[in-house]
């Protein structure tokens, strides 16, 4: 595994996706939320210490939800419940993994981090070709972003302990069976060790 992780500090970035208060407080068991925040905070600290860019991705919508089609069952439910509104307390990135002042935050209106966002432009401008992914949920933003990034020819790593899902069995299935088809799946400590 270590051989596969060599040189990940060169032309790489850490994507911290959907670590928003509303998701962590309401869609995950609290013990699992605490664990994923702790592991991700540690990985962020390692990335910053090594000079690896940390890029955040969050989902939010404008007042009135003009981006939401009733054909989209997930987001029409969000609209109907009045959540994920830009500027609301729940939409904020959790304080335990909050971005530093100079770190980029990409706002998305769909599941995948690349869907209708400027993420690819930011990555190409910095000559980044390797992505390390941390995200909640595994079946949502992580799965979708891995598929999108793979098709865009990025090298991919998923920090398994920096991902979580409401359904733990689905989380394990994706990490063990699906995501390894497109990405190296490993623990955050393995990635941090390569940065030392």
Z-matrix of the N, CA and C atoms (Angstrom, degrees):
N
C 1 1.463
C 2 1.520 1 111.72
N 3 1.351 2 116.84 1 -41.41
C 4 1.460 3 119.57 2 -178.02
C 5 1.523 4 111.48 3 -59.47
N 6 1.349 5 116.63 4 -38.62
C 7 1.463 6 119.92 5 178.65
C 8 1.520 7 110.69 6 -59.93
N 9 1.333 8 116.82 7 -40.88
C 10 1.458 9 120.66 8 179.49
C 11 1.524 10 112.15 9 -65.38
N 12 1.328 11 116.55 10 -25.14
C 13 1.453 12 120.67 11 -176.17
C 14 1.524 13 113.61 12 -94.37
N 15 1.322 14 117.26 13 -1.46
C 16 1.459 15 120.22 14 -179.23
C 17 1.525 16 111.21 15 -57.51
N 18 1.316 17 115.62 16 142.02
C 19 1.464 18 123.44 17 174.45
C 20 1.527 19 114.66 18 64.87
N 21 1.349 20 117.32 19 23.89
C 22 1.456 21 117.30 20 179.76
C 23 1.528 22 112.31 21 -73.26
N 24 1.343 23 116.96 22 -10.58
C 25 1.455 24 118.16 23 177.64
C 26 1.526 25 112.11 24 -80.79
N 27 1.317 26 117.08 25 -12.61
C 28 1.461 27 120.56 26 -179.95
C 29 1.538 28 109.00 27 -92.44
N 30 1.320 29 115.43 28 123.10
C 31 1.468 30 121.48 29 177.98
C 32 1.529 31 112.43 30 58.78
N 33 1.324 32 117.16 31 34.22
C 34 1.458 33 120.42 32 179.13
C 35 1.526 34 110.49 33 -119.66
N 36 1.334 35 114.68 34 161.00
C 37 1.461 36 121.25 35 175.81
C 38 1.518 37 108.68 36 -143.85
N 39 1.321 38 115.29 37 149.78
C 40 1.458 39 121.70 38 175.05
C 41 1.524 40 108.25 39 -98.28
N 42 1.335 41 116.25 40 122.68
C 43 1.467 42 121.24 41 175.39
C 44 1.524 43 108.86 42 -98.93
N 45 1.316 44 116.02 43 121.44
C 46 1.468 45 122.60 44 177.88
C 47 1.525 46 106.15 45 -108.45
N 48 1.341 47 116.00 46 107.58
C 49 1.460 48 120.56 47 -164.72
C 50 1.534 49 113.21 48 -115.67
N 51 1.319 50 114.53 49 125.48
C 52 1.463 51 123.58 50 172.45
C 53 1.531 52 113.98 51 61.43
N 54 1.328 53 117.12 52 30.17
C 55 1.459 54 120.31 53 174.99
C 56 1.529 55 108.98 54 -81.86
N 57 1.321 56 114.95 55 62.82
C 58 1.452 57 121.80 56 -175.12
C 59 1.523 58 110.41 57 -102.29
N 60 1.311 59 114.84 58 147.97
C 61 1.462 60 121.33 59 -174.23
C 62 1.515 61 112.15 60 -53.70
N 63 1.325 62 117.67 61 -44.34
C 64 1.458 63 120.53 62 -176.38
C 65 1.527 64 111.73 63 -63.04
N 66 1.320 65 117.35 64 -36.66
C 67 1.474 66 121.06 65 -179.95
C 68 1.519 67 110.32 66 -72.93
N 69 1.323 68 116.29 67 -48.29
C 70 1.461 69 120.33 68 -176.78
C 71 1.524 70 112.49 69 -66.93
N 72 1.326 71 117.18 70 -32.44
C 73 1.468 72 120.41 71 -177.82
C 74 1.516 73 113.97 72 -85.92
N 75 1.340 74 117.17 73 -21.08
C 76 1.464 75 118.82 74 -171.34
C 77 1.527 76 115.92 75 -122.11
N 78 1.322 77 117.83 76 -18.46
C 79 1.458 78 119.06 77 -174.07
C 80 1.528 79 113.53 78 -113.67
N 81 1.330 80 117.21 79 -2.61
C 82 1.457 81 121.04 80 178.60
C 83 1.522 82 109.39 81 -127.66
N 84 1.348 83 117.45 82 146.94
C 85 1.469 84 118.94 83 169.29
C 86 1.528 85 108.93 84 -58.53
N 87 1.314 86 117.86 85 142.41
C 88 1.463 87 121.56 86 -171.68
C 89 1.528 88 113.55 87 -60.67
N 90 1.329 89 117.37 88 -37.06
C 91 1.464 90 118.94 89 178.28
C 92 1.524 91 110.74 90 -64.26
N 93 1.330 92 116.20 91 -41.78
C 94 1.473 93 120.48 92 178.50
C 95 1.527 94 110.25 93 -66.43
N 96 1.322 95 117.53 94 -38.85
C 97 1.467 96 121.00 95 178.23
C 98 1.528 97 110.37 96 -63.36
N 99 1.329 98 117.24 97 -43.88
C 100 1.471 99 120.71 98 178.46
C 101 1.523 100 111.22 99 -60.72
N 102 1.319 101 116.46 100 -42.79
C 103 1.470 102 120.90 101 -178.99
C 104 1.522 103 111.50 102 -63.82
N 105 1.329 104 117.02 103 -46.59
C 106 1.467 105 119.99 104 -176.54
C 107 1.533 106 110.46 105 -68.70
N 108 1.319 107 117.66 106 -34.20
C 109 1.462 108 120.67 107 175.80
C 110 1.529 109 110.04 108 -65.91
N 111 1.324 110 116.81 109 -44.94
C 112 1.470 111 121.02 110 -178.72
C 113 1.522 112 111.41 111 -61.94
N 114 1.331 113 117.37 112 -48.00
C 115 1.467 114 120.70 113 -179.67
C 116 1.532 115 111.40 114 -64.52
N 117 1.317 116 115.96 115 -40.30
C 118 1.465 117 119.83 116 -178.45
C 119 1.522 118 111.16 117 -69.84
N 120 1.321 119 117.47 118 -39.40
C 121 1.464 120 120.32 119 176.90
C 122 1.526 121 110.61 120 -60.45
N 123 1.314 122 116.77 121 -39.37
C 124 1.467 123 121.14 122 178.49
C 125 1.525 124 110.97 123 -65.85
N 126 1.330 125 116.76 124 -42.56
C 127 1.466 126 120.89 125 179.48
C 128 1.532 127 110.71 126 -66.12
N 129 1.309 128 116.87 127 -40.02
C 130 1.468 129 121.09 128 176.92
C 131 1.527 130 110.10 129 -60.35
N 132 1.335 131 116.45 130 -45.45
C 133 1.470 132 120.27 131 179.61
C 134 1.524 133 110.94 132 -60.55
N 135 1.332 134 117.31 133 -40.84
C 136 1.467 135 121.13 134 178.72
C 137 1.525 136 110.82 135 -65.22
N 138 1.336 137 116.15 136 -42.78
C 139 1.465 138 120.11 137 179.38
C 140 1.528 139 110.49 138 -61.41
N 141 1.315 140 116.14 139 -47.34
C 142 1.466 141 119.83 140 -179.34
C 143 1.525 142 111.19 141 -61.68
N 144 1.331 143 116.36 142 -41.94
C 145 1.467 144 120.12 143 -179.01
C 146 1.520 145 111.92 144 -63.99
N 147 1.329 146 116.10 145 -28.83
C 148 1.460 147 121.46 146 -178.13
C 149 1.525 148 112.34 147 -91.68
N 150 1.313 149 116.87 148 -11.13
C 151 1.459 150 120.51 149 -177.84
C 152 1.512 151 113.87 150 87.22
N 153 1.334 152 117.18 151 13.74
C 154 1.464 153 121.13 152 176.05
C 155 1.528 154 107.85 153 -79.08
N 156 1.344 155 118.73 154 126.93
C 157 1.469 156 120.47 155 -179.83
C 158 1.528 157 111.52 156 -61.02
N 159 1.321 158 115.68 157 137.92
C 160 1.466 159 122.32 158 173.75
C 161 1.522 160 106.39 159 -108.89
N 162 1.322 161 115.48 160 122.23
C 163 1.463 162 121.70 161 -178.77
C 164 1.520 163 108.19 162 -120.16
N 165 1.305 164 115.85 163 129.28
C 166 1.463 165 121.67 164 -177.84
C 167 1.527 166 110.32 165 -99.92
N 168 1.328 167 114.34 166 149.13
C 169 1.463 168 121.16 167 176.12
C 170 1.521 169 106.89 168 -131.67
N 171 1.324 170 116.86 169 131.30
C 172 1.459 171 120.34 170 177.14
C 173 1.523 172 109.95 171 -138.31
N 174 1.316 173 114.51 172 153.61
C 175 1.467 174 119.42 173 179.31
C 176 1.524 175 109.04 174 -105.13
N 177 1.319 176 115.15 175 130.65
C 178 1.466 177 119.79 176 176.99
C 179 1.523 178 109.63 177 -160.03
N 180 1.331 179 114.94 178 162.49
C 181 1.462 180 120.78 179 -174.49
C 182 1.524 181 111.18 180 -132.62
N 183 1.330 182 115.21 181 152.19
C 184 1.460 183 121.30 182 176.92
C 185 1.535 184 110.13 183 -72.84
N 186 1.312 185 114.95 184 162.34
C 187 1.463 186 120.91 185 176.32
C 188 1.527 187 109.55 186 -56.19
N 189 1.303 188 116.52 187 131.21
C 190 1.453 189 121.89 188 -178.74
C 191 1.522 190 113.81 189 88.24
N 192 1.328 191 116.97 190 -7.16
C 193 1.467 192 123.14 191 177.87
C 194 1.536 193 113.39 192 52.15
N 195 1.326 194 118.07 193 53.47
C 196 1.466 195 119.28 194 -179.72
C 197 1.533 196 112.98 195 -66.35
N 198 1.318 197 117.43 196 -16.86
C 199 1.475 198 121.06 197 -178.96
C 200 1.523 199 112.63 198 -83.51
N 201 1.323 200 118.10 199 -8.04
C 202 1.461 201 121.71 200 -170.49
C 203 1.530 202 111.38 201 -100.61
N 204 1.328 203 114.13 202 124.32
C 205 1.466 204 120.97 203 174.02
C 206 1.532 205 109.17 204 -95.01
N 207 1.320 206 116.14 205 141.34
C 208 1.466 207 119.68 206 176.03
C 209 1.533 208 111.34 207 -64.61
N 210 1.339 209 116.90 208 -15.66
C 211 1.465 210 119.87 209 176.84
C 212 1.519 211 112.03 210 -72.29
N 213 1.332 212 117.16 211 -19.03
C 214 1.458 213 122.18 212 -179.44
C 215 1.528 214 107.92 213 -92.74
N 216 1.331 215 115.91 214 105.33
C 217 1.468 216 119.63 215 -172.34
C 218 1.527 217 112.79 216 -64.83
N 219 1.330 218 117.72 217 -37.92
C 220 1.474 219 119.93 218 -179.17
C 221 1.519 220 110.57 219 -67.03
N 222 1.326 221 116.35 220 -51.14
C 223 1.458 222 118.72 221 -173.88
C 224 1.522 223 112.79 222 -78.11
N 225 1.328 224 118.59 223 -26.21
C 226 1.463 225 118.38 224 174.84
C 227 1.533 226 110.02 225 -68.45
N 228 1.333 227 116.82 226 -31.40
C 229 1.470 228 120.10 227 174.45
C 230 1.527 229 110.66 228 -66.94
N 231 1.342 230 116.37 229 -40.15
C 232 1.462 231 120.95 230 176.24
C 233 1.533 232 110.22 231 -60.24
N 234 1.326 233 115.69 232 -44.73
C 235 1.466 234 120.53 233 178.50
C 236 1.527 235 110.97 234 -61.32
N 237 1.323 236 116.39 235 -46.48
C 238 1.461 237 120.81 236 -177.98
C 239 1.526 238 112.15 237 -63.06
N 240 1.345 239 116.65 238 -28.14
C 241 1.461 240 120.94 239 179.62
C 242 1.527 241 112.88 240 -94.36
N 243 1.338 242 117.21 241 -2.77
C 244 1.457 243 121.20 242 175.35
C 245 1.518 244 114.54 243 65.07
N 246 1.334 245 116.81 244 35.76
C 247 1.465 246 119.88 245 -178.31
C 248 1.532 247 110.97 246 -113.77
N 249 1.325 248 115.49 247 169.39
C 250 1.473 249 123.30 248 -178.47
C 251 1.532 250 112.30 249 62.41
N 252 1.315 251 115.59 250 33.55
C 253 1.464 252 120.79 251 177.78
C 254 1.525 253 109.24 252 -81.14
N 255 1.326 254 116.57 253 135.07
C 256 1.464 255 121.50 254 177.40
C 257 1.526 256 110.44 255 -52.01
N 258 1.335 257 116.31 256 130.63
C 259 1.453 258 121.62 257 177.51
C 260 1.509 259 115.10 258 87.46
N 261 1.334 260 117.89 259 -7.11
C 262 1.462 261 119.17 260 179.58
C 263 1.519 262 110.44 261 -77.78
N 264 1.311 263 115.95 262 155.62
C 265 1.467 264 121.61 263 -176.49
C 266 1.526 265 111.85 264 -60.21
N 267 1.320 266 117.48 265 -41.79
C 268 1.457 267 121.42 266 -177.35
C 269 1.514 268 113.98 267 -68.95
N 270 1.319 269 116.86 268 -24.18
C 271 1.460 270 120.82 269 -178.07
C 272 1.528 271 111.92 270 -77.92
N 273 1.316 272 117.67 271 -17.26
C 274 1.463 273 121.88 272 -177.43
C 275 1.529 274 111.19 273 -61.71
N 276 1.325 275 115.46 274 147.61
C 277 1.464 276 120.72 275 173.71
C 278 1.521 277 107.74 276 -68.96
N 279 1.326 278 115.81 277 135.76
C 280 1.468 279 122.05 278 -175.50
C 281 1.531 280 110.85 279 -55.34
N 282 1.314 281 116.02 280 137.81
C 283 1.468 282 121.30 281 -176.77
C 284 1.523 283 112.96 282 -59.37
N 285 1.321 284 117.14 283 -28.51
C 286 1.460 285 120.74 284 -179.08
C 287 1.516 286 114.42 285 -68.28
N 288 1.321 287 116.73 286 -17.48
C 289 1.470 288 121.27 287 -179.75
C 290 1.531 289 110.83 288 -134.58
N 291 1.308 290 116.77 289 26.60
C 292 1.469 291 121.97 290 -172.02
C 293 1.523 292 112.53 291 -63.70
N 294 1.330 293 116.64 292 147.88
C 295 1.468 294 120.27 293 178.54
C 296 1.524 295 112.51 294 -69.35
N 297 1.317 296 114.58 295 147.78
C 298 1.466 297 120.10 296 171.04
C 299 1.524 298 107.90 297 -74.19
N 300 1.307 299 115.72 298 166.81
C 301 1.465 300 121.02 299 -173.41
C 302 1.526 301 113.19 300 -57.83
N 303 1.325 302 117.07 301 -35.40
C 304 1.469 303 120.09 302 -174.75
C 305 1.525 304 113.66 303 -95.42
N 306 1.316 305 118.25 304 6.39
C 307 1.469 306 120.06 305 -176.28
C 308 1.529 307 111.61 306 -91.86
N 309 1.316 308 114.77 307 142.21
C 310 1.464 309 122.24 308 -175.65
C 311 1.534 310 110.27 309 -74.50
N 312 1.328 311 115.43 310 136.75
C 313 1.466 312 121.77 311 171.91
C 314 1.526 313 107.22 312 -119.48
N 315 1.317 314 115.82 313 117.47
C 316 1.462 315 122.69 314 178.05
C 317 1.527 316 108.22 315 -93.44
N 318 1.325 317 117.14 316 126.62
C 319 1.463 318 121.13 317 177.23
C 320 1.518 319 108.39 318 -98.60
N 321 1.321 320 115.82 319 129.11
C 322 1.464 321 120.60 320 179.70
C 323 1.518 322 110.07 321 -120.49
N 324 1.323 323 115.10 322 159.68
C 325 1.468 324 121.19 323 179.88
C 326 1.529 325 111.10 324 -119.80
N 327 1.324 326 115.47 325 7.27
C 328 1.462 327 121.42 326 179.28
C 329 1.523 328 108.73 327 -135.91
N 330 1.324 329 118.08 328 -173.24
C 331 1.455 330 121.91 329 -173.54
C 332 1.530 331 111.39 330 -73.59
N 333 1.327 332 117.19 331 -52.10
C 334 1.457 333 121.43 332 -175.03
C 335 1.518 334 112.99 333 -76.51
N 336 1.325 335 115.67 334 146.02
C 337 1.467 336 121.04 335 -177.31
C 338 1.522 337 113.13 336 -66.93
N 339 1.335 338 117.76 337 -22.37
C 340 1.463 339 121.01 338 -178.84
C 341 1.529 340 112.98 339 -93.47
N 342 1.331 341 117.53 340 -10.77
C 343 1.465 342 120.99 341 -173.57
C 344 1.523 343 111.75 342 -70.10
N 345 1.346 344 115.99 343 106.93
C 346 1.468 345 122.76 344 175.45
C 347 1.529 346 112.47 345 59.55
N 348 1.351 347 117.31 346 33.00
C 349 1.468 348 120.69 347 177.80
C 350 1.525 349 109.27 348 -120.98
N 351 1.325 350 115.42 349 173.95
C 352 1.463 351 121.25 350 177.03
C 353 1.524 352 112.51 351 -94.05
N 354 1.341 353 117.36 352 15.90
C 355 1.463 354 120.42 353 -176.67
C 356 1.525 355 112.16 354 -57.46
N 357 1.315 356 117.29 355 -48.00
C 358 1.466 357 118.63 356 -177.62
C 359 1.532 358 111.33 357 -62.05
N 360 1.315 359 117.84 358 -38.25
C 361 1.456 360 121.05 359 178.07
C 362 1.533 361 110.52 360 -61.46
N 363 1.320 362 116.98 361 -43.56
C 364 1.466 363 121.45 362 179.14
C 365 1.528 364 110.45 363 -63.02
N 366 1.322 365 117.12 364 -43.46
C 367 1.465 366 120.99 365 -179.27
C 368 1.528 367 111.31 366 -66.49
N 369 1.322 368 117.37 367 -45.72
C 370 1.471 369 121.04 368 -179.43
C 371 1.533 370 110.93 369 -64.41
N 372 1.319 371 116.47 370 -36.98
C 373 1.466 372 119.81 371 -179.94
C 374 1.519 373 111.71 372 -63.67
N 375 1.345 374 116.71 373 -28.24
C 376 1.460 375 121.42 374 179.15
C 377 1.529 376 112.34 375 -99.37
N 378 1.327 377 116.09 376 8.09
C 379 1.463 378 121.63 377 177.79
C 380 1.524 379 112.25 378 59.09
N 381 1.321 380 116.66 379 37.17
C 382 1.467 381 122.42 380 -179.57
C 383 1.519 382 109.61 381 -88.78
N 384 1.333 383 115.96 382 129.86
C 385 1.462 384 119.48 383 178.27
C 386 1.524 385 113.35 384 -125.16
N 387 1.330 386 117.46 385 0.53
C 388 1.458 387 122.10 386 -179.36
C 389 1.520 388 109.10 387 -129.71
N 390 1.324 389 116.80 388 129.97
C 391 1.457 390 121.81 389 -178.55
C 392 1.518 391 110.66 390 -119.01
N 393 1.315 392 115.55 391 133.14
C 394 1.463 393 122.47 392 172.49
C 395 1.514 394 105.66 393 -107.27
N 396 1.322 395 116.98 394 122.65
C 397 1.458 396 121.36 395 -171.91
C 398 1.519 397 112.21 396 -106.91
N 399 1.336 398 114.66 397 133.48
C 400 1.457 399 124.32 398 170.17
C 401 1.513 400 105.83 399 -130.60
N 402 1.321 401 118.13 400 133.14
C 403 1.460 402 116.84 401 -177.58
C 404 1.500 403 114.88 402 -170.96
N 405 1.311 404 114.29 403 155.18
C 406 1.454 405 123.06 404 170.23
C 407 1.541 406 106.34 405 -128.22
N 408 1.286 407 114.66 406 119.74
C 409 1.448 408 128.84 407 17.37
C 410 1.531 409 110.84 408 -109.74
N 411 1.353 410 113.61 409 160.37
C 412 1.461 411 119.58 410 179.97
C 413 1.523 412 111.01 411 -63.89
N 414 1.329 413 116.54 412 -39.91
C 415 1.470 414 120.61 413 -178.34
C 416 1.519 415 112.34 414 -81.02
N 417 1.331 416 116.69 415 -7.96
C 418 1.455 417 121.25 416 -179.81
C 419 1.513 418 111.95 417 -106.89
N 420 1.322 419 116.35 418 -98.83
C 421 1.469 420 121.08 419 -173.14
C 422 1.523 421 112.75 420 -62.65
N 423 1.331 422 118.19 421 -36.53
C 424 1.468 423 119.43 422 -177.64
C 425 1.522 424 110.40 423 -67.92
N 426 1.316 425 117.04 424 -52.79
C 427 1.471 426 120.95 425 -179.44
C 428 1.525 427 111.25 426 -59.27
N 429 1.317 428 117.12 427 -46.48
C 430 1.459 429 121.25 428 -177.89
C 431 1.525 430 111.41 429 -64.93
N 432 1.324 431 116.99 430 -43.70
C 433 1.463 432 120.57 431 -177.50
C 434 1.517 433 111.85 432 -69.76
N 435 1.322 434 117.45 433 -36.86
C 436 1.472 435 120.00 434 175.71
C 437 1.523 436 109.94 435 -59.36
N 438 1.326 437 117.22 436 -45.99
C 439 1.462 438 120.39 437 179.36
C 440 1.519 439 112.39 438 -61.77
N 441 1.325 440 116.48 439 -43.79
C 442 1.463 441 120.61 440 -179.88
C 443 1.526 442 111.30 441 -66.14
N 444 1.331 443 116.50 442 -46.70
C 445 1.465 444 121.07 443 -176.83
C 446 1.522 445 111.57 444 -67.09
N 447 1.321 446 116.81 445 -36.07
C 448 1.461 447 120.91 446 177.63
C 449 1.531 448 109.92 447 -61.65
N 450 1.318 449 116.13 448 -43.82
C 451 1.467 450 120.26 449 179.24
C 452 1.525 451 112.32 450 -67.76
N 453 1.328 452 116.96 451 -19.98
C 454 1.467 453 121.56 452 177.49
C 455 1.533 454 111.85 453 -94.37
N 456 1.332 455 115.81 454 7.43
C 457 1.472 456 122.85 455 174.40
C 458 1.517 457 115.13 456 70.24
N 459 1.321 458 117.66 457 29.12
C 460 1.453 459 120.28 458 170.83
C 461 1.523 460 109.78 459 -82.54
N 462 1.333 461 116.51 460 147.14
C 463 1.461 462 120.83 461 167.53
C 464 1.518 463 106.22 462 -79.15
N 465 1.325 464 116.54 463 139.22
C 466 1.459 465 119.76 464 -169.57
C 467 1.518 466 112.73 465 -129.25
N 468 1.330 467 114.34 466 140.92
C 469 1.446 468 122.67 467 170.97
C 470 1.515 469 108.25 468 -133.87
N 471 1.308 470 116.03 469 138.58
C 472 1.461 471 121.10 470 176.14
C 473 1.522 472 107.60 471 -114.41
N 474 1.326 473 116.02 472 123.00
C 475 1.466 474 121.28 473 175.71
C 476 1.523 475 107.22 474 -81.50
N 477 1.318 476 116.56 475 101.48
C 478 1.464 477 121.48 476 -169.21
C 479 1.520 478 113.65 477 -60.20
N 480 1.326 479 117.91 478 -37.32
C 481 1.461 480 120.57 479 -178.92
C 482 1.527 481 112.27 480 -85.16
N 483 1.325 482 116.30 481 2.22
C 484 1.464 483 122.18 482 174.27
C 485 1.522 484 110.51 483 -107.54
N 486 1.323 485 115.84 484 19.64
C 487 1.463 486 123.06 485 176.29
C 488 1.522 487 107.74 486 -129.57
N 489 1.315 488 116.09 487 151.87
C 490 1.461 489 120.69 488 177.54
C 491 1.516 490 108.70 489 -156.35
N 492 1.322 491 114.64 490 160.75
C 493 1.461 492 120.83 491 -177.21
C 494 1.525 493 108.58 492 -146.08
N 495 1.328 494 118.67 493 150.30
C 496 1.467 495 119.77 494 176.22
C 497 1.525 496 112.02 495 -58.02
N 498 1.329 497 116.92 496 -34.93
C 499 1.469 498 121.56 497 178.57
C 500 1.530 499 108.17 498 -102.33
N 501 1.331 500 115.62 499 105.73
C 502 1.462 501 119.78 500 -174.28
C 503 1.529 502 112.10 501 -65.44
N 504 1.320 503 117.93 502 -32.78
C 505 1.465 504 120.55 503 177.81
C 506 1.530 505 110.61 504 -65.08
N 507 1.325 506 117.05 505 -41.04
C 508 1.463 507 121.01 506 176.16
C 509 1.520 508 110.38 507 -63.01
N 510 1.319 509 116.03 508 -43.05
C 511 1.468 510 122.31 509 177.04
C 512 1.530 511 110.52 510 -54.63
N 513 1.308 512 116.99 511 -50.80
C 514 1.471 513 121.09 512 -178.52
C 515 1.520 514 111.48 513 -65.47
N 516 1.321 515 116.89 514 -41.70
C 517 1.472 516 120.64 515 179.48
C 518 1.521 517 111.08 516 -60.33
N 519 1.325 518 116.57 517 -44.86
C 520 1.464 519 120.22 518 -179.97
C 521 1.530 520 111.13 519 -64.53
N 522 1.332 521 116.44 520 -43.69
C 523 1.474 522 119.81 521 -178.81
C 524 1.523 523 112.48 522 -67.72
N 525 1.318 524 116.38 523 -33.08
C 526 1.463 525 119.87 524 -174.87
C 527 1.528 526 113.39 525 -92.23
N 528 1.325 527 117.89 526 -31.43
C 529 1.463 528 120.68 527 -170.86
C 530 1.524 529 115.19 528 -115.39
N 531 1.315 530 118.64 529 -36.71
C 532 1.466 531 121.17 530 -170.83
C 533 1.528 532 112.27 531 -99.75
N 534 1.316 533 117.41 532 -55.29
C 535 1.460 534 120.57 533 -174.69
C 536 1.528 535 113.81 534 -63.23
N 537 1.346 536 120.30 535 -33.45
C 538 1.467 537 119.79 536 178.44
C 539 1.531 538 114.50 537 -63.18
N 540 1.326 539 117.43 538 -12.71
C 541 1.465 540 120.06 539 175.78
C 542 1.533 541 111.07 540 -70.65
N 543 1.328 542 116.58 541 -21.05
C 544 1.462 543 120.95 542 -174.93
C 545 1.525 544 114.05 543 -125.87
N 546 1.320 545 117.32 544 -12.86
C 547 1.459 546 120.81 545 -172.76
C 548 1.519 547 110.61 546 -146.96
N 549 1.336 548 115.71 547 156.12
C 550 1.456 549 120.39 548 167.40
C 551 1.519 550 106.72 549 -77.63
N 552 1.314 551 117.38 550 126.15
C 553 1.459 552 121.80 551 178.35
C 554 1.524 553 107.65 552 -109.15
N 555 1.316 554 116.38 553 120.36
C 556 1.457 555 120.70 554 -176.71
C 557 1.518 556 109.71 555 -152.32
N 558 1.310 557 116.63 556 168.88
C 559 1.460 558 120.97 557 179.29
C 560 1.529 559 110.80 558 -78.19
N 561 1.308 560 115.82 559 155.41
C 562 1.460 561 121.01 560 -178.43
C 563 1.525 562 111.76 561 -61.88
N 564 1.319 563 118.23 562 -32.93
C 565 1.466 564 120.96 563 -179.74
C 566 1.517 565 111.00 564 -64.00
N 567 1.332 566 117.73 565 -34.93
C 568 1.470 567 121.61 566 177.69
C 569 1.539 568 109.87 567 -64.64
N 570 1.317 569 115.84 568 -40.06
C 571 1.471 570 119.82 569 179.15
C 572 1.521 571 109.97 570 -68.32
N 573 1.336 572 116.77 571 -46.56
C 574 1.462 573 120.24 572 -179.70
C 575 1.523 574 111.56 573 -60.96
N 576 1.324 575 117.28 574 -37.80
C 577 1.461 576 121.19 575 179.51
C 578 1.528 577 111.56 576 -60.39
N 579 1.323 578 116.30 577 -33.19
C 580 1.461 579 120.43 578 -179.75
C 581 1.528 580 111.43 579 -74.87
N 582 1.331 581 117.47 580 -17.00
C 583 1.455 582 121.37 581 -179.69
C 584 1.518 583 112.99 582 -89.76
N 585 1.336 584 116.46 583 -11.60
C 586 1.469 585 119.92 584 -177.09
C 587 1.516 586 110.75 585 -74.54
